[in-house]
Amino acid sequence: MILQSKNVYIDEQLQPCQIVIEGHKITALLPYDSEPCVDYGDAIILPGLIDMHNHGYLGGQADKATKEWLKLWTDYLPSEGVTSTMFCFSCADLNDLLNCLKTLDEFIQEGHEGTQIAGVYSEGPFVGLKPGAQNLDYMIIPDAQWIDKFNEACGNRMNYVMIAPEMLDGNYDVIRYCVDHGIRVAIGHSGATFDICKEAINAGATSFTHTYNGMSGLHHREPGVLGAAMYFDQCYCELISDGIHVHPVAANLLAKMKGKDKLMLVTDSVSVKGLKPGYHALNGLELIIGDDGSVKMPDGTICGSCNCLNKVLKTAIETAHIDPVTAYNAVCKNPYEFLGINTKGKISVGYDADLVVFDQNYDVLDTFILGCRFEKVTQ
């Protein structure tokens, strides 16, 4: 199969090109109009998107995952151009978490089509002084024993853990333990000081969970978690650039601070994604979807989102005025590099044939996962 467009994202620029796909892989890049092909005109072809922070959809969520819901979820996500996602859980009953992780392991072992699951992300239960909508009834102090329990339950697929470092009482051994076992560590849902963040980063933390949200802010006498996120050039930052969680100017500033290689755009979508605006009682939570797509608890606390990653990308570029190269890398290249996955995230010979074709409005025309085209699923 050969695809072409005048706007293929290669080497951080949109350029005319033909993409040759054989089996699961990209096997050649040819000059435009070289061979008979599927011609997408001036549509934008990017590497398939990856959603690093994604909890749920259409009434279901990772914390209570069933195999039926996992199939529904992974069948839907190609409609956003998402070819890989993280399985992201938060504070919940610990037995429920272990059971859902075992279910995920079985689902992956049995094989499935659709969006691939790139790993498991523990956003909870290791939260701290900025819990947001997380349920503190299930908060625990992080230790190696719980890391092992979660990881074993999911077949050693846990590759990303969020920790609030102020809860460690100055002992950062659990961060070192994660790093030694190939698990990336994020700082998040945290009220830590800048100095505590510095110690956590020295121990091996390398990213920040949904930057700005759920963290102590920047003050000129105490830079806090946000100051650390901006200051440490080696650290990646997640960003929910939907115009609701973070003001467009703040989103733009973070993108400038992190540059084209360290930003990761995420949805933080939750169970009510795909449902109609209004009141919903799901999984023990009362949530209200606003007409603007916001998701809040009755007290006004933001609780995740209904975001689609292609729309987050569009908002980042058109509303926050983030440079397109920075925005494209933030949904394609950077998350894979952060996770150490070197077969995805670029349109290059030898890489997996994961591709998304957008019109000029960032609506999805086609999605290819490992060389297979997927039909859109209507919400």
C-alpha positions as CSV (number, residue, x, y, z in Angstrom):
1,M,0.0,0.0,0.0
2,I,1.2,3.5,-0.9
3,L,-0.2,6.7,0.5
4,Q,0.7,10.3,-0.4
5,S,0.0,13.9,0.5
6,K,1.5,17.3,0.0
7,N,1.7,17.6,3.8
8,V,3.5,14.6,5.4
9,Y,5.2,15.3,8.7
10,I,8.8,14.1,8.2
11,D,11.9,15.5,10.0
12,E,9.7,18.1,11.7
13,Q,8.3,19.7,8.6
14,L,5.3,19.1,6.4
15,Q,6.4,18.1,2.9
16,P,5.2,16.2,-0.2
17,C,5.9,12.5,0.1
18,Q,4.7,9.0,-0.7
19,I,4.7,6.5,2.2
20,V,5.1,2.8,1.3
21,I,3.6,0.3,3.8
22,E,4.3,-3.4,3.7
23,G,2.8,-5.4,6.5
24,H,3.1,-3.6,9.8
25,K,6.0,-1.3,8.7
26,I,6.9,1.7,6.7
27,T,9.3,0.3,4.1
28,A,10.1,3.3,1.9
29,L,9.5,7.1,1.5
30,L,9.3,8.1,-2.1
31,P,9.1,11.4,-3.9
32,Y,5.5,12.8,-4.4
33,D,3.7,11.2,-7.4
34,S,6.3,8.5,-7.9
35,E,3.9,5.5,-7.9
36,P,0.1,4.9,-8.2
37,C,-1.2,5.4,-4.7
38,V,-4.0,6.6,-2.4
39,D,-3.8,10.4,-2.8
40,Y,-4.8,12.5,0.2
41,G,-4.1,15.8,-1.6
42,D,-3.2,18.5,0.9
43,A,-4.4,16.6,4.0
44,I,-2.0,16.4,6.9
45,I,-0.4,13.0,7.6
46,L,1.1,12.7,11.1
47,P,2.5,9.7,12.9
48,G,-0.3,8.1,14.9
49,L,-1.2,10.0,18.1
50,I,-0.6,8.7,21.6
51,D,-2.7,9.8,24.5
52,M,-0.4,9.5,27.6
53,H,-3.2,10.3,30.1
54,N,-6.5,8.7,29.3
55,H,-8.9,7.2,31.9
56,G,-12.2,6.4,30.3
57,Y,-15.0,6.7,27.8
58,L,-18.7,6.2,27.4
59,G,-19.5,5.3,31.0
60,G,-16.5,3.1,31.6
61,Q,-13.0,3.7,33.0
62,A,-9.7,2.0,33.7
63,D,-10.3,1.6,37.4
64,K,-13.2,-0.8,36.7
65,A,-12.2,-2.1,33.3
66,T,-13.9,-5.2,31.8
67,K,-12.8,-6.9,28.6
68,E,-15.9,-5.7,26.9
69,W,-15.2,-2.1,27.8
70,L,-11.6,-2.4,26.8
71,K,-12.7,-3.5,23.4
72,L,-15.2,-0.6,23.1
73,W,-12.5,1.8,24.1
74,T,-9.7,0.6,21.9
75,D,-12.1,0.3,18.9
76,Y,-13.2,3.9,19.4
77,L,-9.9,5.7,19.9
78,P,-8.7,5.5,16.2
79,S,-11.6,7.9,15.5
80,E,-9.4,10.6,17.2
81,G,-6.3,9.5,15.4
82,V,-5.0,7.8,18.6
83,T,-3.1,4.7,17.7
84,S,-1.6,4.1,21.2
85,T,-2.8,5.0,24.6
86,M,-1.9,4.5,28.2
87,F,-4.1,2.6,30.6
88,C,-4.4,5.2,33.4
89,F,-5.9,4.5,36.8
90,S,-6.3,6.7,39.8
91,C,-7.4,6.5,43.5
92,A,-9.8,3.6,43.9
93,D,-10.4,0.5,46.0
94,L,-7.1,-1.3,45.9
95,N,-8.7,-4.7,45.2
96,D,-10.6,-3.2,42.3
97,L,-7.4,-1.8,40.9
98,L,-5.6,-5.1,41.1
99,N,-8.6,-6.8,39.5
100,C,-8.8,-4.3,36.6
101,L,-5.0,-4.7,36.0
102,K,-5.4,-8.4,35.8
103,T,-8.2,-7.9,33.3
104,L,-6.1,-5.7,31.2
105,D,-3.3,-8.2,31.2
106,E,-5.7,-11.0,30.0
107,F,-7.1,-8.6,27.3
108,I,-3.7,-7.8,25.9
109,Q,-2.6,-11.5,26.0
110,E,-5.7,-12.6,24.1
111,G,-4.9,-10.1,21.4
112,H,-7.0,-7.2,20.1
113,E,-7.3,-4.8,17.2
114,G,-7.6,-1.1,17.4
115,T,-5.6,1.3,19.5
116,Q,-2.6,-0.3,21.2
117,I,-2.0,0.0,24.9
118,A,1.5,1.3,25.3
119,G,1.6,0.7,29.1
120,V,0.0,1.3,32.5
121,Y,0.1,4.7,34.2
122,S,-0.6,4.9,37.9
123,E,-1.9,8.5,38.5
124,G,-3.1,7.3,41.9
125,P,-3.2,6.2,44.6
126,F,0.1,8.0,45.4
127,V,-1.4,11.5,45.6
128,G,-0.5,14.3,48.0
129,L,-1.5,17.8,49.1
130,K,-3.3,18.7,45.8
131,P,-5.6,15.7,45.3
132,G,-8.1,17.5,43.1
133,A,-11.0,15.1,42.3
134,Q,-9.1,12.0,43.5
135,N,-10.7,10.1,46.3
136,L,-8.5,10.4,49.4
137,D,-10.2,7.5,51.1
138,Y,-7.9,5.3,48.8
139,M,-4.7,7.4,49.0
140,I,-1.6,5.4,50.1
141,I,2.0,6.3,50.7
142,P,4.1,4.9,47.8
143,D,6.4,2.0,48.5
144,A,8.1,-0.7,46.5
145,Q,5.7,-3.3,47.7
146,W,2.7,-1.6,46.1
147,I,4.6,-0.8,43.0
148,D,5.4,-4.6,42.7
149,K,1.7,-5.5,43.3
150,F,0.4,-3.3,40.6
151,N,3.1,-4.2,38.2
152,E,2.7,-8.0,38.7
153,A,-1.1,-7.7,38.3
154,C,-0.8,-6.1,34.9
155,G,1.9,-8.5,33.6
156,N,4.8,-6.1,34.2
157,R,3.3,-3.5,31.9
158,M,3.4,-0.6,34.4
159,N,5.9,1.9,32.9
160,Y,4.7,5.3,34.4
161,V,3.9,6.2,38.0
162,M,2.9,9.5,39.5
163,I,4.1,10.3,43.0
164,A,3.5,13.3,45.2
165,P,7.1,13.7,46.7
166,E,6.0,15.6,49.8
167,M,4.4,12.3,51.0
168,L,7.8,10.6,51.1
169,D,9.2,12.4,54.2
170,G,12.6,13.0,52.6
171,N,13.1,9.3,51.6
172,Y,13.1,9.0,47.8
173,D,14.1,5.3,47.6
174,V,10.8,4.4,46.0
175,I,11.5,6.7,43.1
176,R,14.9,5.1,42.7
177,Y,13.2,1.7,42.8
178,C,10.9,2.6,40.0
179,V,13.7,3.9,37.9
180,D,15.7,0.8,38.5
181,H,12.7,-1.3,37.3
182,G,12.2,0.7,34.1
183,I,9.2,2.7,35.4
184,R,9.1,6.5,34.7
185,V,8.2,8.7,37.6
186,A,6.1,11.8,37.3
187,I,5.5,14.5,40.0
188,G,1.8,15.4,40.3
189,H,-1.2,16.1,42.5
190,S,1.4,17.6,44.7
191,G,1.9,20.6,47.0
192,A,5.6,20.1,47.3
193,T,8.1,22.9,47.5
194,F,10.6,23.5,44.7
195,D,13.4,22.0,46.8
196,I,11.4,18.8,47.4
197,C,10.8,18.5,43.7
198,K,14.5,19.0,43.1
199,E,15.3,16.1,45.4
200,A,12.7,13.9,43.6
201,I,14.2,14.8,40.2
202,N,17.7,14.0,41.6
203,A,16.3,10.6,42.6
204,G,15.0,10.0,39.0
205,A,11.6,11.7,38.5
206,T,11.5,12.9,34.9
207,S,8.0,14.4,34.2
208,F,5.1,16.3,35.6
209,T,1.4,15.2,35.5
210,H,-1.0,17.6,33.8
211,T,1.1,20.7,34.4
212,Y,-0.6,23.6,36.2
213,N,-3.4,21.4,37.4
214,G,-3.1,19.6,40.7
215,M,0.1,21.3,41.8
216,S,1.5,24.2,43.8
217,G,1.8,27.3,41.7
218,L,4.7,29.6,40.9
219,H,5.5,32.2,43.5
220,H,8.5,34.5,43.4
221,R,9.6,33.4,46.8
222,E,8.6,29.7,46.4
223,P,8.6,28.4,42.9
224,G,6.7,25.3,43.9
225,V,5.9,22.3,41.6
226,L,5.0,24.5,38.7
227,G,8.4,26.4,39.0
228,A,10.2,23.0,39.0
229,A,8.3,21.9,35.9
230,M,9.4,24.9,34.0
231,Y,12.9,25.1,35.4
232,F,14.3,21.6,34.9
233,D,15.0,21.3,31.2
234,Q,15.4,17.6,31.3
235,C,11.9,17.0,32.5
236,Y,8.8,16.3,30.3
237,C,5.5,18.1,31.0
238,E,2.0,16.8,30.3
239,L,-0.4,19.6,29.3
240,I,-4.2,19.5,28.9
241,S,-4.4,22.2,26.2
242,D,-8.2,22.3,25.9
243,G,-8.7,26.0,26.8
244,I,-10.5,24.9,30.0
245,H,-7.9,23.3,32.3
246,V,-5.2,25.9,31.4
247,H,-5.5,29.4,30.0
248,P,-4.2,29.5,26.4
249,V,-1.5,32.1,27.4
250,A,-0.3,29.8,30.2
251,A,-0.3,26.8,27.8
252,N,1.7,28.8,25.3
253,L,4.2,29.9,28.0
254,L,4.8,26.3,29.1
255,A,5.3,25.2,25.5
256,K,7.9,27.9,25.0
257,M,9.7,26.8,28.2
258,K,9.7,23.1,27.4
259,G,10.4,23.5,23.7
260,K,9.6,21.1,20.9
261,D,11.1,18.0,22.6
262,K,9.7,17.9,26.2
263,L,5.9,18.7,25.9
264,M,3.2,16.0,26.0
265,L,-0.4,16.9,25.1
266,V,-2.9,14.8,26.9
267,T,-6.7,14.6,27.3
268,D,-7.1,13.3,30.9
269,S,-10.5,12.1,29.6
270,V,-12.7,10.2,32.1
271,S,-15.8,8.0,32.1
272,V,-18.3,10.6,31.0
273,K,-16.5,11.2,27.7
274,G,-18.9,10.6,24.8
275,L,-22.0,11.3,27.0
276,K,-24.3,14.2,26.6
277,P,-24.0,17.4,28.6
278,G,-25.7,17.4,32.0
279,Y,-25.6,15.5,35.3
280,H,-24.2,11.9,35.4
281,A,-23.7,9.6,38.4
282,L,-21.0,7.0,37.4
283,N,-18.7,4.8,39.4
284,G,-19.5,6.5,42.7
285,L,-18.9,10.0,41.4
286,E,-21.4,12.8,40.6
287,L,-20.2,14.6,37.5
288,I,-21.6,17.5,35.4
289,I,-20.7,17.9,31.8
290,G,-20.9,21.5,30.8
291,D,-22.0,22.8,27.4
292,D,-18.3,23.8,26.8
293,G,-17.2,20.1,27.4
294,S,-15.9,20.7,30.9
295,V,-16.3,18.0,33.5
296,K,-16.8,19.1,37.1
297,M,-18.0,17.8,40.4
298,P,-21.0,19.5,42.1
299,D,-18.6,21.8,44.1
300,G,-17.0,23.0,40.9
301,T,-13.8,21.0,41.0
302,I,-12.6,20.0,37.6
303,C,-12.6,16.3,37.2
304,G,-10.8,15.2,34.1
305,S,-12.3,15.9,30.7
306,C,-14.4,14.9,27.7
307,N,-11.5,15.8,25.4
308,C,-10.6,14.2,22.1
309,L,-6.8,14.3,21.4
310,N,-7.2,15.6,17.9
311,K,-9.3,18.6,19.3
312,V,-6.7,19.1,22.0
313,L,-4.1,19.4,19.2
314,K,-6.2,21.8,17.3
315,T,-6.8,24.0,20.3
316,A,-3.1,24.0,21.1
317,I,-2.2,25.3,17.7
318,E,-5.2,27.6,16.9
319,T,-6.1,29.0,20.4
320,A,-2.9,28.7,22.5
321,H,-0.8,29.5,19.4
322,I,1.7,26.8,20.1
323,D,4.1,26.3,17.3
324,P,2.8,23.4,15.1
325,V,6.1,21.5,15.3
326,T,6.0,21.6,19.1
327,A,2.3,20.6,19.1
328,Y,2.8,17.8,16.6
329,N,5.8,16.4,18.5
330,A,3.8,16.6,21.8
331,V,1.2,14.1,20.5
332,C,3.4,11.9,18.3
333,K,7.2,11.8,19.0
334,N,7.8,13.0,22.6
335,P,5.6,10.6,24.5
336,Y,7.2,7.6,22.8
337,E,10.7,8.9,23.4
338,F,9.7,9.5,27.1
339,L,8.6,5.9,27.3
340,G,11.6,4.6,25.5
341,I,9.6,3.2,22.6
342,N,11.7,3.5,19.5
343,T,9.4,1.8,16.8
344,K,6.7,4.5,16.8
345,G,6.2,8.3,16.7
346,K,7.9,9.0,13.4
347,I,7.2,8.6,9.7
348,S,10.5,6.9,8.9
349,V,11.6,3.7,7.2
350,G,11.5,0.8,9.7
351,Y,8.9,2.4,12.0
352,D,5.5,0.9,12.6
353,A,2.9,2.0,10.1
354,D,0.8,4.0,12.6
355,L,-0.5,7.1,10.8
356,V,-3.4,9.6,11.1
357,V,-4.7,11.6,8.2
358,F,-6.2,15.0,9.1
359,D,-8.1,17.6,7.1
360,Q,-7.1,21.2,7.6
361,N,-9.5,21.4,10.6
362,Y,-7.8,18.4,12.4
363,D,-10.8,16.2,11.8
364,V,-9.7,12.6,11.2
365,L,-10.0,11.3,7.6
366,D,-8.2,8.0,8.2
367,T,-6.3,6.2,10.8
368,F,-3.8,3.3,10.2
369,I,-2.5,1.1,13.0
370,L,0.3,-1.3,12.1
371,G,-0.7,-0.8,8.4
372,C,-4.4,-1.5,8.9
373,R,-7.0,1.1,8.2
374,F,-9.7,1.6,10.9
375,E,-13.3,2.8,10.4
376,K,-14.5,5.8,12.5
377,V,-16.7,5.0,15.4
378,T,-19.5,7.6,16.0
379,Q,-19.9,8.5,19.7
